[in-house]
């Protein structure tokens, strides 16, 4: 799954995302990238062990979180059953009172289902 306004992405990157997700039996796989100026992007929030906990959109970030430079590229691979079950749990608990697809990652993480990330190659 990817957003319609994603910049040019290499076919090999998408293939790697899908292949690793299938190979490891992941419920969710997300493509992330580290950039110098992450302004405007949702940030990847991790625990002390590096596990992805959630994605926080730019408008909902606390000041400290704005310094995080690992961003959500908007490219995912989901187990469809997990996605369909989880999408129903999304709530508009954010500053905009909107339903964020990115909240699926946090919900999956809370349920201790596996999710991994693949770094975007430049």
PyMOL commands that set and color helices and strands:
alter all, ss='L'
color gray80, all
select helices_A, chain A and resi 11-24+58-60+64-67+80-87+103-110
alter helices_A, ss='H'
color red, helices_A
select strands_A, chain A and resi 28-34+43-46+52-56+70-78+115-119
alter strands_A, ss='S'
color yellow, strands_A
deselect
rebuild
show_as cartoon
